[in-house]
Amino acid sequence: MNDEVQTLFQEQLEKRGIRVSETMLEQFETYYQQLIEWNERMNLTGITEREQVYIKHFYDSVSLAFFVDMNEINTLADIGSGAGFPSIPLKIIFPHLKITIIDSLNKRIQFLNHIIESLDLQHTEAIHARAEEAGRQARLREQFDLVTARAVARLNVLNEFCLPFAKLGGYFAAMKGTSPQEEIAEAAYSTKILGAKLMEVHPLRLPVDDSERHIIVMQKVKQTPRSYPRKPGTPLKQPLMKR
């Protein structure tokens, strides 16, 4: 039997044409309970109130599917995923996805491996690595239909973290809060140099608290030059900018 929070979550997604089954709702509830339990031991999220987690983490993660057809996506890489957002909620709703999560903090990887096992998520891998190092590995570089990152860094830095993973013709979706126009302008140089072009910026508002969100979608149109990503730490210290 669903409670008010799950009913709200289910109804809001169904308004967007996304069906949430009872099994999926059970998985989301297990995810929530484990997130709160582990959060007492390590800092995974500042949002712990149940309705807030369902809206600001779970719904927010799945909102990517409003603008990217997940049925056309087979492989997804989530860079700097933290507690598994957006990739784990997307995997629950779209079980066909083959997910690779990359995060630099081993404690978070331990949590993610626990969630993958608890929810019995197939074809889901969590890798402990810095994006700059993982993006140079042959088995990961330019291998993914879709690369995502949610609120990790400014866009000119994110581009260098994420675009090396996207295959030619694939997509990178950066999930942002308030209007990212300034970041997009600042990142124009890195977008071009790393082999992508800006497709669209999709605004949306979350249910209940009406928080503003934007999803920036780019397409990989040419291979990322071999010199990128630069060594760990460099993208943050020296973001790619037109000098």
C-alpha positions, 0 to 999 in steps of 0.5 A, a space after each residue: 500500500 502506497 503512502 502519500 509521499 509515494 503516491 505524489 511521486 508516482 502521480 507526478 512522474 505519470 503526468 510526464 508519461 513515466 510509469 512507476 510500478 509497485 516493484 519500483 516503489 519498493 526499490 525506491 523505499 529501500 533506497 531511501 531507508 538505506 540512504 538515511 541509515 548510511 547517512 548517519 555514518 557518512 555525509 551522503 546528503 544534506 536532504 533527509 526528510 522523506 518527501 524531500 528525498 523523493 522529490 529533490 533526489 529521486 524525481 529530480 534524477 528521473 527528470 532527465 528522462 523528460 528530455 532524453 529518450 531513455 529507450 534510445 540509451 543503452 549505456 550511461 556513465 554518471 560522473 561524481 555521482 555521490 549517493 547515486 544521483 541521477 543514475 540509480 533512480 534512472 536505473 530503477 525506472 529504466 532497468 535496461 540501462 547499463 550503468 557505470 558510476 564513477 566517484 573519487 570517494 571510496 566511502 561513497 563507492 562502498 555505499 553504492 555497491 551496497 545499494 546495487 546489491 540491495 536492489 539487485 541492480 544488474 549491469 550496474 558498476 561503481 568505480 572508485 576513480 577520479 574522472 580525469 584518470 578514468 576518462 583516459 582508460 580505454 574501456 571507459 573512454 568514448 564508450 557511453 551513449 549518455 554521460 550525466 553529472 548533477 551539480 558537481 562543478 561549473 560547466 567548463 570543468 564538467 565538460 572536461 570531466 564528462 565529455 571524454 566518456 561520451 561516444 561519438 554521436 552520444 550525449 552529455 547532460 549536465 543537471 543544474 539548478 538556477 539559470 545556467 546561461 552564464 556558465 554556458 557562455 563561459 563553457 563555450 570554448 571547452 565545449 568546442 575544444 572537447 568535441 561537443 556542441 550545445 543542443 538544448 537547455 531544458 528548464 523545469 520546476 520540481 513539484 511541491 517546492 517549485 525549485 528551479 532546474 535546468 538540464 543542459 544537453 550536448 552532443 558529441 560531434 567529434 572525438 575528444 583530443 587525446 590531451 584531455 582530460 588533463 592530469 587530476 586537479 588541473 581542470 578545477 585549478 585551470 578550467 579551459 577558457 579562451 585565453 
